[in-house]
Amino acid sequence: MVSDLNSVFSNSAKGMKRSAIRELLKLTQRCDIISFAGGLPSPDSFPIEQLKEISCEVLEKEGAQALQYGSTEGDNKLREILVNRYRKDGVDITTNNLVITTASQQALDLIPKIFVNPGDKVICGLPSYLGALSAFSTYGAQMIGIRLDDKGMRADLLEKELEQMKAKGEKPKFIYIIPDFQNPAGITMPESRRLEIIAIARKYDVLIVEDSPYRELRFEGEPQRTMLQLDGTGHVILLGTMSKIFVPGFRMGWVVAHEDVIDKIVMAKQATDLCTSAYLQKIAARYFEKGYFDQNLKKIIDSYRIKRDAMLAAFRKYMPQGVKWTEPEGGLFLFLTLPEHMNAEELFKIAIDQKVAFVLGSVFHCDGSGHNTMRLNFSFMSKEQNEEGVKRLAAAIKQQM
Amino acid sequence: MVSDLNSVFSNSAKGMKRSAIRELLKLTQRCDIISFAGGLPSPDSFPIEQLKEISCEVLEKEGAQALQYGSTEGDNKLREILVNRYRKDGVDITTNNLVITTASQQALDLIPKIFVNPGDKVICGLPSYLGALSAFSTYGAQMIGIRLDDKGMRADLLEKELEQMKAKGEKPKFIYIIPDFQNPAGITMPESRRLEIIAIARKYDVLIVEDSPYRELRFEGEPQRTMLQLDGTGHVILLGTMSKIFVPGFRMGWVVAHEDVIDKIVMAKQATDLCTSAYLQKIAARYFEKGYFDQNLKKIIDSYRIKRDAMLAAFRKYMPQGVKWTEPEGGLFLFLTLPEHMNAEELFKIAIDQKVAFVLGSVFHCDGSGHNTMRLNFSFMSKEQNEEGVKRLAAAIKQQM
């Protein structure tokens, strides 16, 4: 080995940490633990029989193309299907506005790759999805957190921040927002707030990255139009993924944006993995064409609604006074806030003893705040485990109190 | 759209160009053109029937795990299989030394991510695989090219370069080498040269990145031990891939290295795509377990040998005096050198008129040299097309002469 390996690593690698969540997940994989820690879809939702049928069909009918290198932009059929779904919703795009990525996480890597120089500022919610924060940090982004209220990112604080930056001659590279069933907060941004934030982004001439992994998992209430659609001027870059509405094991996502942005993403992707698996893209395309996607999505929604309801009912039944939680209209997560004087990290140890696990809310806060918060996933465990887990968690909280 | 999108792009994105090869490929996809331009395996080698069988088996027997998120390190079974293959060859590694990547191209992105700060120097062959040069450049690497002779990278020139750098207090981050059936040159480095280069790397305390996508595609002659094995001290990082010995459409590769390097690669991969498709990894693992891998590899080798021989015979038959070519013992490519006064770019236009295509050798030269060289692929077209294509190419060369 070279004499001082550490000195050879890049500045970015020197700052890398293993994902707190993924490492925690390893701790919580003991089979007697009820884990609300992951962000995993329920395996009950995986369309195994349909995939057997389609896998064989793809190999039989288009095996030579499916197993070969594909184009960096993605499979044309799949891109057309996705574009047509957006167009049906009234979003005015063509296939030139869409590139397939190796799941959303790749998009979260390519976006800073094409926009961020070390030291550049990026605005995100307090809290925000950890995988995005990690990806942005890898490129040396300096994250500026803006608090959420019950409508998502606060527009007044965002404008104040942008105004202060402007006074110093600065501008962030983009604003990162998860408007639907936010990870980790479970909050959905109403149209009025979306419009406010878009107006601010336009006023200060800043791009918005709209991360939208859960939007189609709505259990109740009216679907909100995407920020991409509400803007319509190319200020918004939208990230979609099949991981939560189909299967994560296919690693398949996409980016919708102005063609000049897509063009750079395609170039960056060429040097990153050349192309996403053509085999899996062709399976996904047929899955849509056969109507399986819409059929199964309905089933996933119904099953997650029941699981969420079970968790919320258990909260009401077992949680001591002073504990607050969000009540998401969809998605996979809700967010729990302990009284200010309590510490979720200490609670975590007690909870593991009680055989229940969660993720510390603090890991989602780029400023290190959120000591008394935690994220709970309600999609992976069964309805009964959700009830029993909340009971155990409430006992742990009472013990800590 | 923001008022000046170009000003928002990162320095790295501002320098991005679409891959010359992938763009050329689009031009050469006219069905009447015999294209030696791509680096594509032959679709005849794709084990479609076996994959139908195994895809169904994986979905049936381990569907829930296959379709879920996997670990960043990769599927344990597949890692064990790969490690055991190396161990059987006498390479002393454990699964802690191996991580699965989303094909080799991802490894070529993760390596500079963990080692390269903008302006850092990286040494490569003249010529070298374009996808590596592009990936390294994305991170701001300054590429230093070292000429090859018929044994691969020249050790004397390498040492001279390292000595000059040392005099200036500089050191490259790593030396990038493709020792077996080099892309694009088709040259294999004998053990003596490998040992020389390893000794130099140790003397100057520099890492070696050994890119090894073709090593198992040997048509004749003795297999050479990998530089990883010859070194044995952790100076070498080896990249492997399933793309040329199984199918490219699975996007599956791996890195073998010292555990501290693997550890950083795993962290970098977490922020890049979380994990490689568990479904495809489980299919690949079963493909090895059933003995299909070794069976098919033999078939691929036999078929490519015939195609290479056809191309070489046609060269001898049709090429005018003054044209030279390499005679690779394996892999997918050979390299052709025109007389010094000729220009491959001008020839390209004549060749397209003659309905034959190749890749300009200059794109593989980080210093812009190689104006009179070209890379030819012999694996994708049929034996007959290889013969006819060389005939057309020779006619184009004669016309230009």
Chai-1 contact restraints between the chains, C-beta under 6 A:
chainA,res_idxA,chainB,res_idxB,connection_type,confidence,min_distance_angstrom,max_distance_angstrom,comment,restraint_id
A,M1,B,G234,contact,1.0,0.0,6.0,A-B,restraint_1
A,M1,B,H258,contact,1.0,0.0,6.0,A-B,restraint_2
A,V2,B,D205,contact,1.0,0.0,6.0,A-B,restraint_3
A,V2,B,L207,contact,1.0,0.0,6.0,A-B,restraint_4
A,S3,B,D205,contact,1.0,0.0,6.0,A-B,restraint_5
A,L5,B,D260,contact,1.0,0.0,6.0,A-B,restraint_6
A,F9,B,I114,contact,1.0,0.0,6.0,A-B,restraint_7
A,S10,B,I114,contact,1.0,0.0,6.0,A-B,restraint_8
A,S10,B,F115,contact,1.0,0.0,6.0,A-B,restraint_9
A,S10,B,V116,contact,1.0,0.0,6.0,A-B,restraint_10
A,S10,B,N117,contact,1.0,0.0,6.0,A-B,restraint_11
A,N11,B,N117,contact,1.0,0.0,6.0,A-B,restraint_12
A,A13,B,I114,contact,1.0,0.0,6.0,A-B,restraint_13
A,A13,B,K264,contact,1.0,0.0,6.0,A-B,restraint_14
A,M16,B,M267,contact,1.0,0.0,6.0,A-B,restraint_15
A,R18,B,M267,contact,1.0,0.0,6.0,A-B,restraint_16
A,S19,B,Q270,contact,1.0,0.0,6.0,A-B,restraint_17
A,P43,B,A64,contact,1.0,0.0,6.0,A-B,restraint_18
A,F46,B,L67,contact,1.0,0.0,6.0,A-B,restraint_19
A,I48,B,L59,contact,1.0,0.0,6.0,A-B,restraint_20
A,I48,B,G63,contact,1.0,0.0,6.0,A-B,restraint_21
A,L51,B,L59,contact,1.0,0.0,6.0,A-B,restraint_22
A,K52,B,C56,contact,1.0,0.0,6.0,A-B,restraint_23
A,K52,B,L59,contact,1.0,0.0,6.0,A-B,restraint_24
A,S55,B,S55,contact,1.0,0.0,6.0,A-B,restraint_25
A,C56,B,K52,contact,1.0,0.0,6.0,A-B,restraint_26
A,L59,B,I48,contact,1.0,0.0,6.0,A-B,restraint_27
A,L59,B,L51,contact,1.0,0.0,6.0,A-B,restraint_28
A,L59,B,K52,contact,1.0,0.0,6.0,A-B,restraint_29
A,G63,B,I48,contact,1.0,0.0,6.0,A-B,restraint_30
A,A64,B,P43,contact,1.0,0.0,6.0,A-B,restraint_31
A,A66,B,G249,contact,1.0,0.0,6.0,A-B,restraint_32
A,L67,B,F46,contact,1.0,0.0,6.0,A-B,restraint_33
A,L67,B,V247,contact,1.0,0.0,6.0,A-B,restraint_34
A,L67,B,G249,contact,1.0,0.0,6.0,A-B,restraint_35
A,Q68,B,P248,contact,1.0,0.0,6.0,A-B,restraint_36
A,Q68,B,G249,contact,1.0,0.0,6.0,A-B,restraint_37
A,Y69,B,P248,contact,1.0,0.0,6.0,A-B,restraint_38
A,T102,B,T102,contact,1.0,0.0,6.0,A-B,restraint_39
A,T102,B,D273,contact,1.0,0.0,6.0,A-B,restraint_40
A,A103,B,D273,contact,1.0,0.0,6.0,A-B,restraint_41
A,Q105,B,D273,contact,1.0,0.0,6.0,A-B,restraint_42
A,Q105,B,L274,contact,1.0,0.0,6.0,A-B,restraint_43
A,Q106,B,D273,contact,1.0,0.0,6.0,A-B,restraint_44
A,D109,B,T272,contact,1.0,0.0,6.0,A-B,restraint_45
A,I114,B,F9,contact,1.0,0.0,6.0,A-B,restraint_46
A,I114,B,S10,contact,1.0,0.0,6.0,A-B,restraint_47
A,I114,B,A13,contact,1.0,0.0,6.0,A-B,restraint_48
A,F115,B,S10,contact,1.0,0.0,6.0,A-B,restraint_49
A,V116,B,S10,contact,1.0,0.0,6.0,A-B,restraint_50
A,N117,B,S10,contact,1.0,0.0,6.0,A-B,restraint_51
A,N117,B,N11,contact,1.0,0.0,6.0,A-B,restraint_52
A,S134,B,A271,contact,1.0,0.0,6.0,A-B,restraint_53
A,A135,B,A271,contact,1.0,0.0,6.0,A-B,restraint_54
A,T138,B,A271,contact,1.0,0.0,6.0,A-B,restraint_55
A,D205,B,V2,contact,1.0,0.0,6.0,A-B,restraint_56
A,D205,B,S3,contact,1.0,0.0,6.0,A-B,restraint_57
A,L207,B,V2,contact,1.0,0.0,6.0,A-B,restraint_58
A,G234,B,M1,contact,1.0,0.0,6.0,A-B,restraint_59
A,V247,B,L67,contact,1.0,0.0,6.0,A-B,restraint_60
A,P248,B,Q68,contact,1.0,0.0,6.0,A-B,restraint_61
A,P248,B,Y69,contact,1.0,0.0,6.0,A-B,restraint_62
A,G249,B,A66,contact,1.0,0.0,6.0,A-B,restraint_63
A,G249,B,L67,contact,1.0,0.0,6.0,A-B,restraint_64
A,G249,B,Q68,contact,1.0,0.0,6.0,A-B,restraint_65
A,G249,B,S277,contact,1.0,0.0,6.0,A-B,restraint_66
A,G249,B,A278,contact,1.0,0.0,6.0,A-B,restraint_67
A,G249,B,Y279,contact,1.0,0.0,6.0,A-B,restraint_68
A,R251,B,S277,contact,1.0,0.0,6.0,A-B,restraint_69
A,H258,B,M1,contact,1.0,0.0,6.0,A-B,restraint_70
A,D260,B,L5,contact,1.0,0.0,6.0,A-B,restraint_71
A,K264,B,A13,contact,1.0,0.0,6.0,A-B,restraint_72
A,M267,B,M16,contact,1.0,0.0,6.0,A-B,restraint_73
A,M267,B,R18,contact,1.0,0.0,6.0,A-B,restraint_74
A,Q270,B,S19,contact,1.0,0.0,6.0,A-B,restraint_75
A,A271,B,S134,contact,1.0,0.0,6.0,A-B,restraint_76
A,A271,B,A135,contact,1.0,0.0,6.0,A-B,restraint_77
A,A271,B,T138,contact,1.0,0.0,6.0,A-B,restraint_78
A,T272,B,D109,contact,1.0,0.0,6.0,A-B,restraint_79
A,D273,B,T102,contact,1.0,0.0,6.0,A-B,restraint_80
A,D273,B,A103,contact,1.0,0.0,6.0,A-B,restraint_81
A,D273,B,Q105,contact,1.0,0.0,6.0,A-B,restraint_82
A,D273,B,Q106,contact,1.0,0.0,6.0,A-B,restraint_83
A,L274,B,Q105,contact,1.0,0.0,6.0,A-B,restraint_84
A,S277,B,G249,contact,1.0,0.0,6.0,A-B,restraint_85
A,S277,B,R251,contact,1.0,0.0,6.0,A-B,restraint_86
A,A278,B,G249,contact,1.0,0.0,6.0,A-B,restraint_87
A,Y279,B,G249,contact,1.0,0.0,6.0,A-B,restraint_88
